[in-house]
Amino acid sequence: MTKTIALGRGGFTFLVLLVFIVLFWGCSFGPKSFDELVDGQVNINLNPSGRVPLGTLAGFRTTEPTKASLEVYGDIVVKKSFDEFQTIHSIPILGLYADKLNTFKLTLTTEEGKSLSKEFTIQTAPLPDFLPSIDITKLEKTKMEEGLHLIEMLVANDGKFHSYTMMFDDNGAVRWYMDMSSTGQITYSALRNKLGNWLYLDWDDIYELDDLGRQVSKKQMTSFAGNHHVMEADNGNLLMGGTRKGADVVRADGRRVVTRFDHVLEWDLAANQPVNYWDIGEYLDIDRIVFNPGYSLDFMADWFHLNGIAKDPKDGSIIASGRSQGVVKMGADKSLKWIMAPHARWGRAGRTGQGNPTEPFLLTALDREGKPLPENVQFGIESTDDFSWNTGQHSMNILPNGNLLIFDNGMSRDFAEKPTYSRAVEYKIDDEKRTIQQVWQYGKERGLEMFSPITSDVDVLANGNRLITSGNIRLSGKPAHAKLIEITYPKNEVVFEAEIYFKDAKGTGEQAWAQFDLVYRGQRYNLYDDGQGKEIATSSKSTISAQALHQY
């Protein structure tokens, strides 16, 4: 049986008073300021790794569980919220300006919903004077994909490239950069993995670094070296360009030559060992020379020059781009699917030149109506309005419709030495019939103002636009520079364009290896990104081990 307790007028008044006292007590004795909520001091550590001069770490404890958010002030504000309640905080603060007394605000929110804020200042150094200047020449913000503009900058250093991954905002201001010059040589293909950390290839070494450049892991490869391109497979393994140490070929003149940049490698990062590889020398004619051998430091050793990889989701096949030959598709079962290149001068495959004929695997070029194009087009001697072969290409993307999107550098297009144009181009390929059609392109209309014989990139953005990086423009009539161009698809309306002007300050500027600056690739990223356009780090806890933190 339930009893009902009746409160008289005095009892009700007492109850209201009791509630008021409890609320007043909580308000009176809870933290009244940010400093009261923090147990001790907020330690601000600018550039804790020595690699990220425009990033700082804020470390502190709170007297009760709180979640944190931050705001970096400036012409373009950077904001970030961390959603986990905790008492120990290690917050990366990204997006500072160079050569400025930066102001940022930290806000702490208790589990009861009380928010307290405090502003902090920190002075940053100027950018190194050898880094490029950036000019934004086109900006239609409402039509653009969100995010900062990332470039993989290679600074010539008298025969060796030093790598700087840079992000700049819509005003052209650099807001973050990773200085990898401590390796003493080129580090390839900055990739953000699913944890939001950065992966770099330094030949024998695979670095995993956080946004502040602190080392999460470093693995040294044996038997193989990684180069040019790395991507994260669905199973967590890495797919990368590879050089098998000691792998050689027998040239047509009988000479044995140790080769490089001619393998695709699947690497188990956790176990630090290879689990699979594709030896491209087994699929193609290693003696085929159709372009000027002077494009390579050593054409005999660097006969393929792998510079891009894609994995076909429908069958697990591997597609590899080789600047000096073309594009090749290899099955998960190691079978040869097709070869995408002008038909000129193909012979037998194999490292001894005694393998299978390659001609049956060459794709047949079709016009818009699906009819084979004339022989001169098939052989790459001529181009038409409908079709031009890719030459010296970089960067590959398999689109949802199965088409292949690449950056076609146009190196010796139609086997002519005169430069013409570079472009982003989309091809439709029929794997069974081994045919290829050109269905879209952008860049031919820009001519030499977008012509880059080396490096470069093209990507599809989340909003459907396409981001094109032309990495080394030196024949446009302007000073040497790179371009980052965002266009709508399929209308090809330019909604963003930036020009990155090189200094060539630490090289001679001559057309020789690592004597001139260039951009390797470009991307669109958010600070605190996971590499897939999604924010990460909902916790402000450090993902670095205590042992690793001790180094800083």
Secondary structure, 3 states (H helix, E strand, C coil): CCCCCCCCHHHHHHHHHHHHHHHHHHHHHCCCCHHHHECCCCEEEECCCCCCCCEEEEEEEEEEEEEEEEEECCCCCEEEECCCCEEEEEEEEECCCCCCEEEEEEEEEECCCCEEEEEEEEECCCCCCCCCEEEEEEECHHHCCCCEEEEEEEEECCCCEEEEEEEECCCCCEEEEEECHHHCCCCEEEEECCCCCEEEEEECEEEEECCCCCEEEEEECCCEEEEEEEEECCCCCEEEEEEECCCEEECCCCCEEECCCCEEEEEECCCCEEEEEEEHHHCCCCCCCCCCHHHCCCCCCCCCCEEEEEECCCCCCEEEEECCCEEEEECCCCCEEEEECCCCCCCECCCCCCCCECHHHECEEECCCCCECCHHHHCCCCCCCCCCCCCCCEEEEECCCCCEEEEECCCCHHHCCCCCCCEEEEEEEECCCCEEEEEEEECHHHHHHHCCCCCCEEEECCCCCEEEEEEEECCCCCCCEEEEEEECCCCCCEEEEEEEECCCCCCCCCCCCCCCCEEEEEEEECCCECCCCCECCCCCCCCCCHHHHCCC
